[in-house]
Amino acid sequence: MASRPTLSPRDRLSSVSSSATARKRHRRSGYILTCANCRRRKTRCDGGQPSCLICQAYHDECCYDKAPPMSQITWMAKRLQELELLVSDSRSVIDSAETPAPKLAPSPVSPESTSNSVEAQGPAPELPDLNVDANGRYIYYGSTSALEHPFSEVDADHSSEYEKSEARTNLVTSALHSRRMEEISLGNAALRVDIPRELVDQLLNTHWTWIHPVFMFIYRPAFMRDMGSGGKYFSQLLLSVMCCHSTRFTKKELAAQLLMRVHLLLGEQIQDNISIPTVQALLQLSARQVGQGAVSQGWLYSGIAFRMAIDLGLFNKTDPTTCSAEDREIRKRLAWSCFSWDKAMSLYLGRMPALREPPMVDLTLLDDFAEHELWQPYYGADGDSLKNYPETPCYTVSCFISLCRLSVIINDIILGLYSGRKPENVGTLVRNIRHQLELWWVTLPAHLRIDTSNIPAILPPPHIISLNIFYHTSIILLHRPFRSAPDCRTNCRQASQAVESIVVGYGNTFGFNRIPYLMSYCIYTAATIVMEDLKDGFSGDRERIEMFLEALECAKVSCPGIQQSIDIIRRNLSPTMPTSNPVMIPSYIQAHPVMDPSIPTFPFLSMEGMAAGDYGMLSSNQPYFATFTNSFQE
């Protein structure tokens, strides 16, 4: 990177003053009325009549009940922030102008004094790791790199709440505009992939409805906008992978043609400069190949995607002076998508995570346009739609954030209990993770929580269902290594019953032909508990295991990779076990297949080093019965 020009203290102070003057010159003149909804959301209202753009995006009724002084307060807050920034910069200029202390002659330093100095001084301040190369591409170099100056400086992020609110408003408005222009973009996409427009429309609608909401690999507004204009967040490879992935549920006859195109484009794309669409395409391709049973290919594609994401610096903080609000939003979402998908891959394949540390970016997503969009099941032009399904908000953003938070806990479970290394204190580890899960459930928004003791007749969208099932599966993963302990066994059994209740409700609502990846893995994990209970002679478990097997059998049509999981269950069922009467399975299970894989998770660990008090029920307010809470006090 080019070095920055050195300015004298006087020039720096003059630059700060002129910057403040420019900000004052661009200050908004006059005050615009703010509607009641924008005032409540603390977003900037454009004052549109009869409805502002924000209310249009949220499908809210716009109401100007009065002319509040909010704009004046906002202006005063912004002005205060400008003055504070000016004072802070002025102080830094004055400090840098002070005469430095004279240099002393070098003298021998003992290791003891060096150690004491390091402890007293503490670690060096965090240095920037994300840089912009000569081509304007963001790239990551750590502080030990030979490709970057080790003492590079970065401008502090002085973004105020007002500026974040303004960025949120701009992103939501841009998302609304992009959604209105999607019809134009679809025509351009059809030309790029040589597929009729109506087929591209059907494949993309399938993707946005059934695949996208769980891991949110792609930022839809930027992708659809650039699909029409040929911008940086679109590529033919990414579009081809999305369409190919969607053939899992519809238009299966196009799968081979699209996969061939993907392989050709992938070879060319990897040779070019690394880009965000390439990372997104590899993640999608990884998911598709694992579901088809090509596990090694899926593992390879995800690994390449993670390496590219590291090279692009997606897991590091970005400099707001060089990165737009949309760029930061896209990078943040993709970083957490990589982390969450890594945990799903790790669980499914029984391998250690590739990304063992969460991204160093927060989970505050500014664009919540998709949160309040209405979700409807989409079965394509040749499918049966659920006309009676009520209009339901997507809650995509809050669901994704909750999934990422749960993935952090899952990461601790994998590394702590399934890495093959015995922790120093297993009991403490289990208690800490149990408390993390309890806190996650308590803080989960009410609109995302499913009460397994009272399953509604119509369940929420599949990504919300997957989130709840993943939580119950994490309970199994935490306690299954110690299933010989009575309370751990009870935890596992109750969690598998919760999974069963939700799966039955999912089948009654949508059928089993469009099960998300996470859900199929969770079905297999819950089935392993029922399988062990069946060996121990628990009544009623034969019917439960047959229901799980029927669901997994249906999944094979769209997800052949699940066959191995089915074989594992059948091999472990004793042939001498009495056979019950055939279970009546609803007709939709046999009419519709599912997707996704599930293989055994990890080998069980021993009970050595754990005491009875190390396993308690999660808490009395959890969906798990509190009968053992008093028996195992911590």
N, C-alpha and C positions, 0 to 999 in steps of 0.2 A: 504494500500500500504506500502511496505517496505520503511523505511527512507533511505535517501541517505547518503553515508559516508561523514564525515566532513573532508575537506582537508585544510591544512594550506595555507596561501597566497603564500608561496614559491612553494608548490606542485602544486597549481592551475596555477601559472604562468608558471611552467615547463610543465604542461599538455597542456597549450595553445601553447607554443612554439613547443612541439613535434607534436601537431595536425597540425600546420602550416607546419612543416617539412614533415609530411606525405602527406599533400595536394600537396606540391611542388614535392614530389617524384612521385606522380601519375599524374603529369601534362602531358598533351598530348604532345608527341614529334613529330615534323614535322607538316606540314600544309596540309590539304586536300582541293582540289578544291571544290568550292561551285557553284552550278548552279544558273542561274538567278532567277528562281522561289523561291528557298530556301532563296536566299539573300533578295528577296522582302518580303517574309513572316517572315524573321528573325528567321528561324529554322535551326538547324544544319544539313548539308547535308552529306550523307555518301560517296559522290563522285562516286557512282556506274555508270557503263557504260553498255549500252548506256543511261540508265535512272536510276536516284536515286530512292530509295524507296518512298520518299515523293511525287515525281512527279507521281509515279505509283499509290499512294493512291488517289491523286487528279485528276487522269486521265489527267494530263498536259503533254505537250511536253517538255522534259528535254533538256536544252540548256546550254552548257558551252561556253559562248561568250568570256570570258577572265578569267585570274587568278587574282581575286581581293585580296587585302590585308585584307579582312574581317576577316579571321581566326586570323591574327596577332592582329587586333584590339580587337577581342573577348578575346584572351588570355590576353592582357593587361588589359582589363576590369575585367576579373576574378582575375588577380593578384592584381589589385587595391582593389577589394573587400576583398580579403584575408588579405591584409595589414590593411585595415580599421577595419576588424573584430579583428585582432590581437591587434591593438591599443585600440579598445573599451574594449576588455577583460582585457588588461593590466591595463587600468585605473580603471576598476571595482575591480581588485585584490588589487591595491594600496589603493583605498578608503576603502575596507573592512579591510585592515591591520591597519588603523588608530586606535588610542587608543580611546575607547568609553568614553563618559562623565561619571563622577561618579554619582551613583544613589542618589537621594534625598529622604529624609524621606517623607512618605505619608502625605498629608495635605488635609484638607477639601476643596472641589472645589464647587463653586457656580454654579447653572444651567446657569447663564448668561455667566460666563467665559467659561463653556463647550460649549455653543452654539456658542460663538465667535470663539473658537478654531476650532470647526468643520467647520464653514464657511470659516475660513482662510485656513485651511488645505485642504478642498475639500474632495471628496469621495476617499475611498481607491482604490489603483490600482486594475484593473480587475484580478481576480484570475482564475486559470484554473478550468473548470468544467468537463472536459472529462478525464477519467482515464482508466487504463488497469487493469483488475482484475487478479486473480491468474491463470485463464484459458486463458489469452491473449485476452479476449473479451473487447471491448470498452464499457464503461458504464458511465452514467451521474450521478454526485452528485453535488448539488449546494453548495455554501459557507456556508449555514446554516446546512448542513447535519451532522448527528452524525456518518456517515460511512466514513468520510474523514477528514484529518487534515485541519483546516480552513486556515492555512497559507502555504499550499503547493506551491512550486515554479514550474515554467515551463520554459523550455529553450525558448529564443526568436527565432522567425522565421527570420533567416538571409538569406532567399532564395533570390538570386539575379535574375535579369531579364534573365541572361544567364542560370541559373539553371531551371527557369520556361520554357524557350525555349527548354532546353534539355528534360524536362519532357513532354512537348507537342510533341516533336519529337518521344519520346519513346512510348507515348500513341497512336499516329497515326500509327506508325509502327506496334505496337501490334494489333491494330484494323484491319489493312490490313492483317496481318498474320492470325488472328482469322477468318476473312471472308473466307479466302482460305481453312480453315480447317473445315468449317461448314458441308460439306458433310459427313465427318467422324463422326462428333458429332451427326448428325441426325440418323445415324444407332444405336448409343448407346441410344438415346432418345426413339426410337421405342421399344427397348427391355425393357426400364424402365416402360413404360406405357401400354405395351401389345397391341399396335395399329400398324397396318402395316406402314412401313416407308413412303410410298407415302401419307398416310393420315396425318401423323405427319408433313410432309413437307408442305402439303397444308394448314393445320391449322396454322402453324407457319408463313408461308408466308402471310396468311390473317392477322395475328396479326401484323406483322412488317409493312404491307402496310396501313391498315385502322385503327388500334387501337393504336399502340405504338406511332406514331409521335406527338400526341396531348399532352399527359401528361408525356411521357417518364419515366414510372415507372421503367423500366429495362434498365440496361447498357448492350447492346447487346454483345459487344466483350467479356466481362467477363462471361456472362451467357452462350454463345455458346461454349466458350473455356472450361468452367468447366462442361458443359453438357457432353463433351466427356471424361473428366478426373475425374469427380466426385469432383471438387473443391468446395470451400466454398460459391461461388455465384450461385450455382445450388442446387435445391431440387426437388424431385418428386412432391411435393405439388405445387410448382410454375409452373412447366411444365404442370401439369394437369389443373391448373386454367387457364393458357394461352390458352390451347387447348379448354377447356370448354367455355371460353369467345369468342373464334373465331367461335364456332358453331352458334353464332348469325347470321352469314352471310353465312355459308356453313356447310355441313354435320350435319344438325340439328338432325339427327337420333342418333348421338353420344352424345347429350347433357345430357340425363338422366344418361347414363353410366359414363360419366366423372364427373358429379356433385356428384354422389354417391362416386366415388373414392376420390374426393376432400374432402367430409365430413369426410371420414375415416382418410385420411392423416392429416386433420386439427386438429382433436382431438389428434393425436399423436404429431404433431409438436408443438402445444402450450405448451405441457408438457415438451418439451425439452428446451434447452437454446434458448433465443430469438436471431434471426438472421435477416440479411437484406433480404434474400429470403422470409422469413415468412412475413415480412412487405410488400414486393412487392406482394406476393400472396394475402394477405388480401385486399390490395387496388384494385387489379384486381377483386377479388370476390365481393367487395363492388360495383364496377361499374356494374358488371354483374347482381347482384341481384336487384339493383335499376332499371335497364332497364327492368327486368322481372316483375316489380311491387311489389317485396318483399322489400318494403321501409324500414321496421324496421330492417330486416336482413342487408341490405346495410348500414344503419346508424350504426348498431352495429359493423360490420366488420371494417368500416373505423375508428371508435373510438378506437377499439383495436389496429389497425395499428398505429394510432397517438401516443397512449400510449407507444407502443413498440419503436417507433422512438424516443420518448423523452428519454426512458430508455437507448437507444443506444447512446444518445448524438448526434443525427444527426443534430440538430439545433444549435449546438455549434461548435466553432472553434476547429480544431484538432491540435495536436502537430506534426509538420512535422518530428520530430526526431523519432517518434514511428509509424507513419502512412505513407504508401507508396503513391506515386502520384496517382496510380490507386484507392487505397482505398479512398483518399480524393475526387477524381472525382466522384466516385460512391455515396459516402455519401452526397456530395453537391447536386448532381442531385436528389437523392431521397428526400432530405429535401425540396427542392423547389417543387418537384412533390406532396408531401404531402400537402404543403401549397396551391398550386393551386387547387388540387382536393377538398380540404376542402371548398374552395370558391364555386366551382361548386355544391357540395352537399348542401351547405348552401343556395344558391340561389334556387335550385330545390325544396328543402323541406321547404323553408321559415323559417329556423332556424338560430340561431346565430352561427358564426364560432366556431369551437373547437380550432383552432389555430389562436389567435387574434394578434399575433406579427410575423412579418416575420422572417425567419431563420437568425441567426447571422453569416452567411457565405455569401461571395460575390457571384455574378453571373458570375464570370469569369470561363468559361468551357474551359479546355485545349484541350480536344479531339474534334476536329471539322471535323473528318473524314466523318461523316454522313452528314455534311453540303453540301458537293459537290457531294454526290452520286446521281445517276440518279434515279428518281422516275417514276414508271410505274404502272398504275392500275392493280390489280391482282384480278381476279374473279374465280380462281381455275380451276381445270381440267374440271369441268362440267359447266363452265361459259363462257360468251362471253367476250373476251378481246377487249380493245379499241386499235385497231391496228394503228389508225390514230393519237393517242395521242402523241404529240411531246416529245422528250427526255427533261426532265425538272429536274434541280437540286432539291434535297429535301429541302434544307435550313432548316433542322430539328433543328439544334442548335440555330440559330438566332430566329427562330419562337418560340422555347421553352423559350428562354430568354425574348422575348417580351411578351409572355403570363404571365410569372412570374411577370414582371413589371406591367402589367395591373391588375393582381390579387391583388397586393398591393393596387392599387387605388380602386378596387372593395371592398376590405376589409374595406377601409375607408367609402365607400358609405353605406355598410351594417351597420357598427357600428354607423355611424353618423346619418343616416336617418331612419333605419328600426329596431332599437333596442328597441323602445318603450320609450326611454328617450329623452326628448326634449333638443336639444343643446342650449347653452347659446345664440349663435348668428347663426341662421340657414343660414342667407344670406351670412355671411362670410364663413361658411362651404361650401356652394354650390359654391361660387366663387372660393375658393381654389381648390376644387376637379375639377371644370371645367377647371381651368388652368393646373392642373396635366394631365387631359385627352388631353388637347391641346398640351402640351409638349410631351406627349407620342406619339401622332399622328405625330407631326413634326419630331421627332427623329426616327420614325419607318423606318427601311431600305426600300429603294425603291422597292426591289424585293419582299417585303412582303405586299406592299400596293396595294389595288384594288380600282380603280377609279369607283365609282358607277354611275357617269354620262356618262361613256363610257365602259360598261361591255364588255370584250373581248369575242370572240366566244368560246374560250377554256380557262377555268379557271385553275389556278395553283392547286397543290395538296390540298386535303381536309383540312389538318391541317392549311394551310395558309388561306383558306376560313373561317374556324372556328374562327381564330384569328380576322379577319376583322369583322365578324358578331358579335363577342363578344364585340368588341369596340363599334359598333353601339348600341348594347343592353345596354351597360353601360350608354350611353347617355339617353336612355329611363329610366333606373333605377334611374338616377340622377334627372330627371325632372318630372317623372310620379307622385310623391307625390304632386306636385303643378300644376297639369294639368289645373286647372282653370285659371291660369295666361296665357294670350295669347301667350307670347313668349315661355313658357315652353311647351304649347300645340303644338306649331309649331315645337319645337325641337323634341318632341316625334313623331310627324307625319312624319317628314323628316327622322328620324332614322328608323322608321318602313318601309318607302319606300326604304331606302338603303338596309335593310335586305331582303325585297321582291326581289329587283333586283338581289342580290347575290344568293338568293335561286333559282330563275328561271335559272340563269346562271349555278348553280351547277347541276340542273336537266338536262339541255341541254348537259352538259359535261359528267356527271357520272351516271345520274339517281338517284332516291331517295332510292335505296336499301342499301346504305352504308353511312348514315349520321352520323357524329360523335356526341357524347353526347352534347357538347356545342351547336352545331348547332340546334338540336331539341329543346333545352330549349329556344334558341333565337327566333326560329320560333313562339313558343307559346307566348313569351313576346311581340313580334311585333304584333301578332294577337290580343292581348288584347287592343292595341292602335287602331287598325283598327275596332275592335268591338265597342269601345266607339265612334269613328268617325261615324260609321254606324248608331248608335242611334241618333247622332246629325244631320243626314241627308246629310253627304258629298257624293257627286256623285262619282260613280265608286268604292265605298268601298265594295259593295256586291260581285263584282267579286274578289276583293282582299281577302276577308275573305274566300270565297269558295276555292281559290287557296291554302291558308294556311291550311284549313281543309282537303283538298285532300292530301296534303303533310303529315299531321299528321296521317290521316287514313292509308296511306301507311306504316307509321312507326310502326303501331301496330303489324305487322307480326313478326318483329324481336325484337320489344320492346313493349310488352303488357302494360307496365306501363304507356304509354302515353295516354291510354284511358281516364283516369280521366281528363286530360287537355282538351281533345276533348269534354267531357261532360260539362265541365265548360263553354266553348265557346258556345255550343249549348243552354245551359240553359239560357244564358244571351242574346241570340238573340231574339228579340221580335217576337212573332208569327204573329203579325199584319203587320209586315214589308213586303212591296211588294216583291214578288219573281221574280228574273230576269231569263232570259233564261239560261239553263245549260251552264257552262263554258267548253269549249273544252280543256281537259287536255291531254298533250302528252301521247302517248301510254306507254312510259317507266315508268310513274308514276304508272300505274295500273299493270304493269308487275313485278315491283320490289317493295318490301317493304322497310321500313327503320328501324332504331333502336331508341332508346332513349325516355326518359321521359321528361315531363315538367308539372309542377304543378303551381298554382298561386304563385307568388313570396312572397309578403308581403302586409299587408293592407296599403291603402293610408294614408298619414298623412294630417293634416290640413294645411291651409295657414297661420295660426296665427303666427305672429312674423316676417313675411317676407314682404319686400317692393318691389315695381316694379323694382327698380334698382338692386335687388339681382339676377334677372334672365336675363342674356344676352345670345346671341348666342355665340357659342364657340369661333369663330374668323372668320375673313374674308377668311382665307386660309384653313378652314375646309371644308369637303364635305357637310356641312350644310350651307344653303343659308344665306348670310350675310344681308338680308333685314332688320333685326331687330337690327343689331349691333349698329347703331347710335341712335336708339330709347331708348336704355337702357344703358346709359353710367355709368360706375362704378365710 
